[in-house]
Amino acid sequence: MKAKLTKPPMGWNSWDCYGASVTEEEVRRNAEYMAKNLKEFGWEYVVVDIQWFEPNAKSADYNKNASLIMDEYSRLMPAVNRFPSAEGGKGFKPLADYVHSLGLKFGIHILRGIPKQAVRQNTKILGTTHTAAEIADFGSVCDWNGDMCGVDMSRDGAQEYYNSIIKMYAEWGVDFIKVDDIARPYHKAEIEGVQNAIQASGRDIILSLSPGEAPLKEAKHLNEYAHMWRMTDDFWDGWEQLKKMFDYCRNWFPYVCDGGYPDCDMLPLGRIGIRSHGGDRMTNFTRDEQRMMMTLWSMFRSPLMFGGDMVYNDEFTLSLMTNKTIIEIDQNGYAGREVYRKGNEIVWAANGKDGKYYVAQFNIGEEEITAKTDLAFVGIMPNENVKITEVWENKKAELNDNTIISTVPPHGVKLFEIVL
């Protein structure tokens, strides 16, 4: 059985700000910021994204035929020039220990498969008489990163290879693994191989699968073997991508459950693009769009993985991350669902604890709208003691004949907490 997980993970990932080139110093300072400012609100995962094993990574671009740091057993190791504490074969253990000392959890990104470098050198597979070339699937390669090729799970030594790398990560103290190039196209056997290796490691490790779109028809299999999986390709700070996310969430919300979270992808907020896509900037999303994104992610119960360098957060960005109602919906809400669409108006509802309900009125259009939501239609029957608060403005709201009526700006949202 996969590790138990009852809430969507909340954390930070280095990709949106540093692409393939994050350093240990940058990871540590973001961990320190999280511990000081966000841990009390539930943020806990600190995740090092792709290419941590490549000394010469400089941006979000991948170096062709890059020389990778690898041990004698075909296992990639952190580049010491970027992660000095890994020197002497220590791997990520010193960094993971530091993150743990802050009361947080540590995660890494890996690519599906075995390094092509290991295949060329025909290096060993730990604990077996087999070698990298014997288990490699040369017909299954990533079309956007040239470092790896697939593993043929029908071959002797294949499961042992995955066991060997996951056991090493467990010994480092890894709590979260994001496996890329595995959900699109869908590599069922390798997904099972990774989860089997996690269980064999003896450590509870959260498994995240990328990129999207993960196939909807595999929802049952995804929920059995993974904790979260991407619904989309990389999500960035563009309006059309945010608008499209409503379609993905409508398709996937019936499959959200404890321990199985379709993933809207990272939150490209704050200072992003420092050495990643689009160049150094504060997010291109307007404040209304940022509130819309946070509301949709929470009503859907997506994992919340922040993408910016948190050290540069302004007051507004921090207020998004520490909004207690948004976090409560995401972490403890249930039955999040799209209720209806009417023109540019999209309404979502979710149930909460202790007699609470949540209703979100979204405007995906270019002009202001008047949204009218009959609570009976949503399935909520208010009593005379009902209390309604608009969450983002923290203002009391009133019913008009059992209907919430509000003015919603373009690309904006009104989110209501209803207490019966």
Solvent accessible surface area in square Angstrom, and as a share of the most:
residue,aa,sasa,rsa
1,M,202,0.90
2,K,38,0.16
3,A,13,0.10
4,K,176,0.75
5,L,26,0.13
6,T,64,0.37
7,K,87,0.37
8,P,2,0.01
9,P,4,0.02
10,M,2,0.01
11,G,0,0.00
12,W,0,0.00
13,N,4,0.02
14,S,0,0.00
15,W,18,0.06
16,D,1,0.01
17,C,0,0.00
18,Y,2,0.01
19,G,0,0.00
20,A,1,0.00
21,S,5,0.03
22,V,1,0.00
23,T,39,0.23
24,E,10,0.04
25,E,125,0.56
26,E,17,0.08
27,V,0,0.00
28,R,67,0.24
29,R,68,0.25
30,N,0,0.00
31,A,0,0.00
32,E,78,0.35
33,Y,36,0.14
34,M,0,0.00
35,A,24,0.19
36,K,166,0.70
37,N,38,0.20
38,L,0,0.00
39,K,84,0.36
40,E,145,0.65
41,F,44,0.18
42,G,33,0.32
43,W,0,0.00
44,E,53,0.24
45,Y,6,0.02
46,V,0,0.00
47,V,0,0.00
48,V,0,0.00
49,D,4,0.02
50,I,2,0.01
51,Q,1,0.01
52,W,2,0.01
53,F,2,0.01
54,E,2,0.01
55,P,30,0.19
56,N,90,0.46
57,A,7,0.05
58,K,142,0.60
59,S,35,0.23
60,A,8,0.06
61,D,101,0.52
62,Y,65,0.25
63,N,62,0.32
64,K,181,0.77
65,N,128,0.66
66,A,15,0.11
67,S,82,0.53
68,L,10,0.05
69,I,65,0.33
70,M,36,0.16
71,D,32,0.17
72,E,108,0.48
73,Y,55,0.21
74,S,0,0.00
75,R,36,0.13
76,L,16,0.08
77,M,25,0.11
78,P,3,0.02
79,A,0,0.00
80,V,60,0.35
81,N,101,0.52
82,R,15,0.06
83,F,1,0.00
84,P,82,0.52
85,S,30,0.19
86,A,4,0.03
87,E,111,0.50
88,G,73,0.71
89,G,58,0.55
90,K,114,0.48
91,G,1,0.01
92,F,1,0.00
93,K,92,0.39
94,P,35,0.22
95,L,1,0.01
96,A,0,0.00
97,D,64,0.33
98,Y,57,0.22
99,V,0,0.00
100,H,60,0.27
101,S,84,0.54
102,L,40,0.20
103,G,48,0.46
104,L,5,0.02
105,K,78,0.33
106,F,0,0.00
107,G,0,0.00
108,I,0,0.00
109,H,1,0.00
110,I,8,0.04
111,L,7,0.03
112,R,6,0.02
113,G,1,0.01
114,I,0,0.00
115,P,0,0.00
116,K,63,0.27
117,Q,20,0.09
118,A,0,0.00
119,V,21,0.12
120,R,160,0.58
121,Q,111,0.49
122,N,73,0.37
123,T,24,0.14
124,K,120,0.51
125,I,1,0.01
126,L,62,0.31
127,G,80,0.77
128,T,37,0.21
129,T,130,0.75
130,H,47,0.21
131,T,25,0.14
132,A,0,0.00
133,A,34,0.26
134,E,80,0.36
135,I,0,0.00
136,A,0,0.00
137,D,46,0.24
138,F,126,0.52
139,G,78,0.75
140,S,20,0.13
141,V,74,0.43
142,C,13,0.08
143,D,129,0.67
144,W,81,0.28
145,N,4,0.02
146,G,53,0.51
147,D,11,0.06
148,M,9,0.04
149,C,3,0.02
150,G,0,0.00
151,V,5,0.03
152,D,38,0.20
153,M,44,0.19
154,S,102,0.66
155,R,100,0.37
156,D,107,0.55
157,G,2,0.02
158,A,0,0.00
159,Q,51,0.23
160,E,74,0.33
161,Y,5,0.02
162,Y,1,0.00
163,N,47,0.24
164,S,6,0.04
165,I,8,0.04
166,I,0,0.00
167,K,108,0.46
168,M,12,0.05
169,Y,7,0.03
170,A,15,0.11
171,E,99,0.44
172,W,13,0.05
173,G,9,0.09
174,V,0,0.00
175,D,17,0.09
176,F,4,0.02
177,I,0,0.00
178,K,19,0.08
179,V,0,0.00
180,D,14,0.07
181,D,6,0.03
182,I,0,0.00
183,A,0,0.00
184,R,84,0.31
185,P,92,0.58
186,Y,44,0.17
187,H,38,0.17
188,K,88,0.37
189,A,56,0.43
190,E,9,0.04
191,I,0,0.00
192,E,49,0.22
193,G,1,0.01
194,V,0,0.00
195,Q,0,0.00
196,N,71,0.37
197,A,1,0.01
198,I,3,0.02
199,Q,79,0.35
200,A,74,0.58
201,S,27,0.17
202,G,75,0.72
203,R,77,0.28
204,D,110,0.57
205,I,0,0.00
206,I,13,0.07
207,L,0,0.00
208,S,3,0.02
209,L,0,0.00
210,S,1,0.01
211,P,6,0.04
212,G,1,0.01
213,E,94,0.42
214,A,3,0.02
215,P,34,0.21
216,L,73,0.36
217,K,177,0.75
218,E,26,0.12
219,A,8,0.06
220,K,173,0.73
221,H,22,0.10
222,L,0,0.00
223,N,51,0.26
224,E,100,0.45
225,Y,42,0.16
226,A,0,0.00
227,H,0,0.00
228,M,4,0.02
229,W,1,0.00
230,R,6,0.02
231,M,0,0.00
232,T,10,0.06
233,D,73,0.38
234,D,48,0.25
235,F,4,0.02
236,W,37,0.13
237,D,11,0.06
238,G,31,0.30
239,W,38,0.13
240,E,120,0.54
241,Q,70,0.31
242,L,0,0.00
243,K,73,0.31
244,K,98,0.42
245,M,2,0.01
246,F,1,0.00
247,D,37,0.19
248,Y,34,0.13
249,C,0,0.00
250,R,102,0.37
251,N,76,0.39
252,W,9,0.03
253,F,54,0.22
254,P,86,0.54
255,Y,92,0.35
256,V,32,0.18
257,C,52,0.31
258,D,92,0.48
259,G,6,0.06
260,G,0,0.00
261,Y,0,0.00
262,P,0,0.00
263,D,8,0.04
264,C,0,0.00
265,D,6,0.03
266,M,10,0.04
267,L,0,0.00
268,P,0,0.00
269,L,0,0.00
270,G,0,0.00
271,R,58,0.21
272,I,0,0.00
273,G,1,0.01
274,I,37,0.19
275,R,75,0.27
276,S,13,0.08
277,H,80,0.36
278,G,71,0.68
279,G,35,0.34
280,D,78,0.41
281,R,43,0.16
282,M,85,0.38
283,T,20,0.11
284,N,100,0.51
285,F,7,0.03
286,T,75,0.44
287,R,137,0.50
288,D,48,0.25
289,E,12,0.05
290,Q,12,0.05
291,R,64,0.23
292,M,0,0.00
293,M,0,0.00
294,M,0,0.00
295,T,0,0.00
296,L,0,0.00
297,W,0,0.00
298,S,0,0.00
299,M,1,0.00
300,F,3,0.01
301,R,18,0.06
302,S,0,0.00
303,P,0,0.00
304,L,0,0.00
305,M,9,0.04
306,F,0,0.00
307,G,0,0.00
308,G,0,0.00
309,D,0,0.00
310,M,0,0.00
311,V,67,0.39
312,Y,93,0.36
313,N,25,0.13
314,D,66,0.34
315,E,152,0.68
316,F,25,0.11
317,T,4,0.02
318,L,53,0.26
319,S,53,0.34
320,L,1,0.00
321,M,1,0.00
322,T,27,0.16
323,N,31,0.16
324,K,150,0.64
325,T,30,0.17
326,I,0,0.00
327,I,16,0.08
328,E,52,0.24
329,I,1,0.00
330,D,0,0.00
331,Q,20,0.09
332,N,41,0.21
333,G,2,0.02
334,Y,115,0.44
335,A,55,0.43
336,G,12,0.11
337,R,55,0.20
338,E,27,0.12
339,V,33,0.19
340,Y,41,0.16
341,R,77,0.28
342,K,117,0.50
343,G,74,0.72
344,N,69,0.35
345,E,8,0.03
346,I,0,0.00
347,V,0,0.00
348,W,0,0.00
349,A,1,0.00
350,A,2,0.02
351,N,29,0.15
352,G,9,0.09
353,K,103,0.44
354,D,131,0.68
355,G,38,0.37
356,K,63,0.27
357,Y,52,0.20
358,Y,1,0.00
359,V,0,0.00
360,A,0,0.00
361,Q,0,0.00
362,F,0,0.00
363,N,0,0.00
364,I,19,0.10
365,G,5,0.05
366,E,121,0.54
367,E,137,0.61
368,E,114,0.51
369,I,38,0.19
370,T,80,0.47
371,A,0,0.00
372,K,112,0.47
373,T,0,0.00
374,D,63,0.33
375,L,0,0.00
376,A,48,0.37
377,F,134,0.56
378,V,9,0.05
379,G,55,0.53
380,I,2,0.01
381,M,137,0.61
382,P,30,0.19
383,N,66,0.34
384,E,156,0.70
385,N,104,0.53
386,V,37,0.21
387,K,141,0.60
388,I,5,0.03
389,T,42,0.24
390,E,8,0.04
391,V,15,0.09
392,W,42,0.15
393,E,87,0.39
394,N,124,0.63
395,K,124,0.53
396,K,162,0.68
397,A,21,0.16
398,E,122,0.55
399,L,50,0.25
400,N,92,0.47
401,D,135,0.70
402,N,45,0.23
403,T,22,0.13
404,I,2,0.01
405,I,75,0.38
406,S,15,0.09
407,T,64,0.37
408,V,0,0.00
409,P,40,0.25
410,P,50,0.32
411,H,27,0.12
412,G,0,0.00
413,V,10,0.06
414,K,32,0.14
415,L,0,0.00
416,F,6,0.03
417,E,33,0.15
418,I,0,0.00
419,V,43,0.25
420,L,67,0.33
